[in-house]
Amino acid sequence: MFAVVYPGLDKLNIMQLSSPQSAILSAVVFNALIIVALVPLALKGVRYRPSSADSMLRRNLGIYGLGGLVAPFIGIKIIDMVISLVPGLN
């Protein structure tokens, strides 16, 4: 948002999003979709599997930790690309 005033800040746009407005809208839409998708998972819970604490921690960090870091970047970028195609939203 401050890249107009401080052109050097444009280097921080690592995802190359279209505009500040589409970036904010993409993040809001992504969060709304994720909340709706995760509520049933939270209510259902996960199936218990007997295993060691080490293997359970490794599995959960791999699924939820790595997924929690990667999925927002991919999801927000895809939503931003769709928003930039719709006239009037950009």
PLY file of the C-alpha trace (Angstrom):
ply
format ascii 1.0
element vertex 90
property float x
property float y
property float z
element edge 89
property int vertex1
property int vertex2
end_header
0.00 0.00 0.00
2.90 2.34 0.69
4.74 1.44 -2.54
3.29 4.54 -4.21
4.83 6.82 -1.60
7.99 4.75 -1.08
8.87 3.01 -4.37
11.52 0.87 -2.67
8.80 -1.04 -0.82
7.65 -2.61 -4.09
10.42 -5.18 -3.56
8.37 -6.59 -0.67
5.60 -7.67 -3.06
7.06 -11.17 -3.34
3.79 -12.68 -4.56
3.45 -10.07 -7.33
-0.17 -9.32 -6.46
-2.05 -6.99 -8.79
-2.80 -4.10 -6.46
-3.13 -3.36 -2.75
-6.92 -3.49 -3.04
-6.92 -6.89 -4.72
-4.38 -8.16 -2.18
-6.63 -7.22 0.73
-9.74 -8.57 -0.98
-7.93 -11.82 -1.83
-6.80 -12.29 1.77
-10.30 -11.63 3.12
-11.90 -14.04 0.64
-9.26 -16.71 1.35
-9.79 -16.43 5.11
-13.56 -16.64 4.70
-13.24 -19.79 2.57
-10.74 -21.41 4.94
-12.90 -20.77 7.99
-15.91 -22.34 6.27
-13.78 -25.31 5.20
-12.15 -25.90 8.59
-15.23 -25.67 10.81
-16.50 -29.16 9.85
-13.01 -30.58 10.42
-12.87 -28.99 13.86
-16.32 -30.29 14.77
-15.62 -33.79 13.48
-12.12 -34.06 14.90
-9.49 -36.45 13.69
-9.43 -40.21 13.99
-7.22 -41.58 16.75
-4.33 -43.69 15.54
-2.10 -45.33 18.09
1.47 -44.24 17.36
4.49 -42.82 19.11
4.59 -39.17 20.08
7.53 -38.59 17.75
5.79 -39.95 14.66
2.55 -38.14 15.54
4.38 -34.83 15.97
6.25 -35.31 12.69
3.04 -36.15 10.84
1.05 -33.24 12.31
3.86 -30.75 11.67
4.10 -31.96 8.10
0.39 -31.75 7.38
-0.75 -28.76 9.42
2.49 -26.81 9.77
3.71 -27.00 6.20
0.18 -26.79 4.84
-0.51 -23.74 6.99
2.52 -21.99 5.56
2.12 -22.93 1.90
-1.66 -22.99 1.36
-2.28 -19.28 2.10
0.33 -18.16 -0.43
-1.09 -20.39 -3.16
-4.72 -19.63 -2.30
-4.30 -15.86 -2.09
-2.34 -15.78 -5.36
-5.02 -17.78 -7.19
-7.81 -15.58 -5.81
-5.83 -12.46 -6.76
-5.44 -13.73 -10.33
-9.19 -14.32 -10.55
-9.98 -10.92 -9.07
-7.64 -9.19 -11.50
-9.58 -10.75 -14.40
-12.95 -9.40 -13.21
-13.48 -5.84 -14.43
-14.45 -3.35 -11.76
-12.89 -5.25 -8.85
-9.32 -4.22 -9.51
0 1
1 2
2 3
3 4
4 5
5 6
6 7
7 8
8 9
9 10
10 11
11 12
12 13
13 14
14 15
15 16
16 17
17 18
18 19
19 20
20 21
21 22
22 23
23 24
24 25
25 26
26 27
27 28
28 29
29 30
30 31
31 32
32 33
33 34
34 35
35 36
36 37
37 38
38 39
39 40
40 41
41 42
42 43
43 44
44 45
45 46
46 47
47 48
48 49
49 50
50 51
51 52
52 53
53 54
54 55
55 56
56 57
57 58
58 59
59 60
60 61
61 62
62 63
63 64
64 65
65 66
66 67
67 68
68 69
69 70
70 71
71 72
72 73
73 74
74 75
75 76
76 77
77 78
78 79
79 80
80 81
81 82
82 83
83 84
84 85
85 86
86 87
87 88
88 89
